[in-house]
C-alpha cells in the first residue's frame, strides 16, 4: 500500500483549471519530487494534500485513509508536515521557541495541569526539548538556537522552517521549493540534509523544486507537470529526457 495516493485530483478556480485529473502514488521511504514550469500546479497539489484547498474532483489517501475532506488542522495530527515557498516563522521569537511551537501537535496536557506545572507537564516539556535539540543537531543549527528569527539570513530561516516541520515528527514531509533563494553552497547542504531526514529519521519526502541539480541528486522518482496536467513520472534522468518535459520547459 502506498503511503500517499492521489486519484484524478482536480481543482478549478472559476474558469481556471489549476490541476486537472492528476493521479500519482508515493511509497514509504521515497524522496519524490514534483517539477514543472511556473503555473504548472505544483504548489496547488501541496495545498490540496495539506487541505488548504478543497478539491473540485478526485481524492487523496494517506496510509489507506481518505483525507480529501478532513479538517485542515487535522492534517498535522495524521503525520503530514509542510514548509512554504516563503518562510512562515514567528519573526520576533528565537529559533528555539519556533521549534518548540512545532511540537504543539503532540501536546496531551490540559490548561489546569499546565497552570500548576504538574509532573506530566514537566515530563512533556522535557520530551519536547529533547526533540528540538535532536533536530537542531541534525540540521547544524546550534549556533542559531537563541537568536531571533528576524535577525537571521534567509538561508538559515529556510532551514529553521524545515526544522520546525521536523519537530512535528511527521511520517510525510512536504517541502515547497526548499532551495528557493539559497546560494549554490546552501543548496548543496539541502541535498545532504534531505538524505539525513530520509534515511536517519525514516521520513518520506515530497518536494516541489525548480533546481534540477537538487532534484536529480536527491530524488528517487520525479513527477513532471505542465498547465495543471501530468506529463510523466519516472527516474530523474528519464523525466529530464522526456520530450514533453523538454517542450514544457523550452517550448517547441
C-alpha positions in Angstrom: 0.0 0.0 0.0 1.4 3.4 -1.0 1.8 6.0 1.8 0.1 8.7 -0.3 -2.1 8.2 -3.3 -3.9 10.9 -5.3 -6.6 9.8 -7.7 -7.8 12.1 -10.5 -7.0 15.1 -8.4 -8.5 18.4 -9.8 -9.2 21.9 -8.6 -10.8 24.8 -10.6 -10.8 28.4 -9.6 -13.6 29.8 -11.7 -12.7 29.1 -15.3 -9.0 28.4 -14.4 -8.2 24.6 -14.2 -5.2 24.7 -11.9 -4.9 20.9 -11.6 -6.6 18.5 -14.0 -7.1 14.9 -13.1 -3.6 14.2 -11.7 -3.0 10.8 -10.3 0.1 9.6 -8.6 1.4 7.5 -5.6 4.3 8.0 -3.2 5.8 5.0 -1.5 7.0 5.0 2.1 10.7 5.9 2.3 10.8 7.7 -1.0 12.0 11.2 -1.9 9.5 12.1 -4.6 9.9 15.4 -6.5 7.3 17.5 -8.4 8.7 19.7 -11.2 7.3 21.9 -13.9 7.3 25.4 -15.2 5.7 28.3 -13.2 2.0 27.8 -13.1 2.2 24.1 -13.6 0.1 23.4 -10.4 2.9 22.1 -8.2 2.2 24.1 -5.1 -1.5 23.7 -5.7 -1.1 20.0 -5.3 0.6 20.6 -1.9 -2.3 22.9 -0.9 -4.7 20.1 -1.8 -2.8 17.5 0.2 -2.5 19.8 3.2 -6.2 20.7 2.9 -5.6 24.5 2.4 -7.7 24.0 -0.8 -10.7 21.8 -1.4 -10.5 19.6 -4.5 -13.1 20.1 -7.2 -12.8 16.4 -8.1 -10.7 13.4 -7.1 -9.4 12.2 -3.8 -6.2 12.0 -1.6 -5.5 8.9 0.5 -2.8 8.8 3.3 -1.9 5.4 4.7 -5.1 3.9 3.2 -7.4 6.5 4.7 -9.3 9.1 2.6 -8.2 12.6 3.8 -9.8 14.6 1.0 -12.3 16.2 3.4 -10.5 16.1 6.7 -10.3 19.5 8.6 -7.1 21.4 7.8 -5.9 21.4 11.4 -6.1 17.6 11.5 -3.5 17.1 8.7 -0.5 17.6 11.1 -2.1 15.1 13.6 -2.2 12.5 10.8 1.6 12.8 10.4 1.9 15.3 7.5 4.1 18.4 7.8 5.0 21.0 5.3 7.0 24.1 4.5 6.2 27.0 2.3 7.9 28.9 -0.6 8.2 31.9 1.7 9.1 31.2 5.3 6.2 31.4 7.7 8.0 31.8 11.1 7.5 33.9 14.2 9.9 36.7 13.4 10.2 38.1 16.9 10.8 34.7 18.6 14.0 32.7 18.9 14.9 29.7 16.8 14.3 27.5 19.9 10.8 28.9 20.5 9.9 28.5 16.9 10.9 24.8 17.0 9.0 24.2 20.3 5.9 25.6 18.7 6.3 22.8 16.1 5.8 20.3 18.9 2.3 21.6 19.8 0.6 18.8 17.8 1.8 16.3 20.4 0.6 18.2 23.4 -1.5 16.0 25.6 -2.0 18.1 28.8 -4.8 20.4 29.7 -4.9 24.0 30.8 -5.3 23.2 34.5 -2.3 20.8 34.6 -0.2 23.4 32.8 -1.3 26.2 35.1 0.1 24.2 38.1 3.0 22.8 36.0 2.2 19.2 37.2 4.7 16.4 36.8 3.0 15.2 33.5 3.5 18.7 32.1 7.2 18.8 33.1 7.8 15.4 31.5 6.1 16.5 28.3 8.2 19.7 28.2 11.4 17.7 28.7 10.4 15.4 25.8 9.7 18.4 23.6 13.1 19.9 24.5 14.8 16.6 23.6 13.0 16.5 20.2 14.0 20.1 19.5 17.7 19.6 20.4 17.9 16.5 18.3 16.6 18.5 15.3 19.0 21.3 16.0 21.9 18.9 16.0 20.7 17.2 12.8 20.5 20.5 10.8 23.5 22.1 12.4 21.5 25.0 13.9 23.3 25.0 17.3 24.8 28.5 16.8 21.4 30.0 16.0 19.3 28.4 18.7 18.9 31.5 20.8 18.8 34.1 18.0 15.7 35.9 17.0 14.4 34.9 13.6 14.2 38.4 12.3 18.0 38.8 12.7 18.8 35.7 10.7 19.8 35.4 7.0 17.3 34.0 4.6 19.1 30.7 4.1 19.1 30.0 7.8 15.4 30.9 8.1 14.6 28.3 5.4 16.4 25.6 7.4 14.6 26.7 10.6 11.3 26.2 8.8 12.3 22.7 7.8 13.4 22.1 11.4 10.1 23.2 12.8 8.3 20.8 10.4 10.5 18.0 11.7 9.6 18.8 15.3 6.1 17.6 14.4 7.7 14.1 14.0 6.0 13.6 10.6 5.7 10.5 8.6 5.4 12.6 5.4 7.2 15.9 4.8 6.1 18.3 2.1 8.9 20.7 1.1 7.8 23.6 -1.1 10.9 24.8 -3.0 13.5 24.3 -0.2 16.3 25.7 -2.3 14.5 28.9 -3.3 16.6 32.0 -2.5 19.6 29.9 -1.5 23.1 30.1 -2.9 24.8 27.0 -4.5 26.6 26.0 -1.3 23.4 26.2 0.7 21.5 24.2 -1.9 24.2 21.5 -1.7 23.7 21.4 2.0 19.9 20.9 1.5 20.7 17.7 -0.6 22.7 16.3 2.4 20.0 17.2 4.9 17.4 15.6 2.7 19.4 12.4 2.8 19.7 12.5 6.6 16.0 13.3 7.0 15.0 10.4 4.7 17.5 7.8 6.0 18.1 8.7 9.6 14.6 9.8 10.5 12.8 7.5 8.1 10.6 10.3 6.8 9.1 10.1 3.4 9.6 13.4 1.4 7.6 15.1 -1.4 9.5 18.1 -2.7 8.4 20.8 -5.1 11.6 22.2 -6.7 13.0 24.2 -9.6 16.6 23.4 -9.1 17.1 20.3 -11.3 20.5 19.6 -9.9 19.0 19.2 -6.5 16.1 17.1 -7.9 18.5 14.8 -9.7 20.8 14.4 -6.7 18.1 13.8 -4.1 15.1 12.2 -5.7 14.1 8.6 -6.1 11.3 9.5 -8.6 10.1 12.7 -10.2 6.6 13.8 -11.4 6.5 16.4 -14.2 3.5 18.7 -14.6 2.6 21.4 -17.1 -0.5 23.5 -17.2 -2.0 21.5 -14.3 -1.7 18.2 -16.1 0.6 15.2 -15.6 3.3 14.7 -18.2 5.2 11.8 -16.8 6.5 10.0 -13.7 9.9 8.2 -13.5 13.5 8.3 -12.5 15.1 11.8 -12.7 17.1 11.1 -15.8 14.1 9.6 -17.6 11.9 12.6 -16.8 14.6 15.2 -17.8 14.9 13.4 -21.2 11.2 13.1 -21.8 10.2 15.1 -25.0 7.1 16.6 -23.4 9.0 17.8 -20.4 11.6 19.4 -22.7 8.8 21.1 -24.7 7.1 22.4 -21.5 10.4 24.0 -20.3 11.9 25.1 -23.6 9.0 25.4 -26.0 8.6 23.9 -29.4 
